[in-house]
Amino acid sequence: MCSFGTFFAPNIAITYVVECYPQTASECLVTINVFKNLVAFLFLYTAVDWIAAEGWIQVYMVMFMLVSLAMLLAIPFYFFGRKWRGDEGGSTGRSVE
């Protein structure tokens, strides 16, 4: 249950950070991974008792809704990310050599 959401969201966030903020990418990568592991631990730590009390379908649906909400909140970054960052150049300015 938890792997579904903790796989896609951090990868999207890491890609965004590396592309848009290369100067602070290493610190952000550590923060994203720590947060991902903390969320996964908390979900799995509480899920056992929660499943025993409520049943696995309800637990799965709540986790699915939380992950879906997080994914939907990322959509505005696709459309407004450049404006929010103040990036008018269209690129990060990095070149691969």
C-alpha positions in Angstrom: 0.0 0.0 0.0 2.6 2.5 1.0 5.0 1.7 -1.8 2.6 3.1 -4.4 2.8 6.6 -3.1 6.3 6.7 -1.8 7.8 5.7 -5.1 6.4 8.3 -7.5 6.2 11.5 -5.4 9.8 11.6 -4.3 11.0 10.8 -7.8 9.0 13.7 -9.2 10.2 16.0 -6.5 13.8 15.0 -7.0 13.6 15.6 -10.8 12.0 19.0 -10.2 14.6 20.1 -7.6 17.6 18.9 -9.7 16.3 20.7 -12.8 15.2 23.9 -11.2 17.6 24.3 -8.2 20.9 22.6 -9.1 22.9 24.7 -6.6 21.0 23.2 -3.6 20.1 19.8 -5.1 22.2 17.8 -2.7 20.6 19.2 0.4 17.1 18.8 -1.1 17.8 15.2 -2.1 18.6 14.4 1.5 15.5 16.2 2.8 13.2 14.5 0.3 14.6 11.0 1.1 14.3 11.6 4.9 10.8 12.8 4.5 9.9 9.9 2.2 11.3 7.4 4.7 9.5 9.1 7.6 6.2 9.0 5.9 6.6 5.3 4.9 7.6 4.4 8.5 4.6 6.2 10.0 2.2 4.7 7.5 3.5 1.2 8.1 3.8 1.6 11.9 0.2 2.7 12.3 -1.3 0.5 9.5 -1.1 -2.8 11.3 -3.4 -1.7 14.2 -5.5 0.3 11.8 -6.1 -2.6 9.5 -6.9 -4.8 12.5 -9.5 -2.3 13.7 -11.1 -1.1 10.4 -10.2 -3.6 7.7 -7.7 -3.3 4.8 -10.0 -1.8 2.3 -10.7 1.4 4.3 -7.0 1.8 5.1 -6.0 1.3 1.5 -8.6 3.9 0.3 -7.5 6.5 2.8 -3.8 6.0 1.8 -4.8 6.2 -1.8 -6.7 9.4 -1.3 -3.8 11.0 0.5 -1.3 10.0 -2.2 -3.7 11.2 -4.9 -4.2 14.5 -3.2 -0.4 15.0 -3.0 -0.1 14.2 -6.7 -2.9 16.6 -7.7 -1.3 19.4 -5.7 1.8 19.0 -7.9 -0.1 19.8 -11.1 0.1 23.6 -10.6 3.9 23.4 -10.5 3.8 22.2 -14.1 1.9 25.2 -15.3 3.1 28.0 -12.9 6.5 26.7 -11.8 8.6 29.0 -14.0 6.7 32.0 -12.9 6.8 31.0 -9.2 10.6 30.6 -9.5 11.0 33.8 -11.4 12.8 32.0 -14.2 12.5 34.1 -17.4 15.4 32.5 -19.3 13.6 29.2 -20.0 16.5 27.0 -18.8 18.7 26.4 -15.7 21.6 27.8 -17.6 23.7 24.6 -17.1 25.5 23.1 -20.0 26.8 19.5 -20.2 30.4 19.4 -21.3 
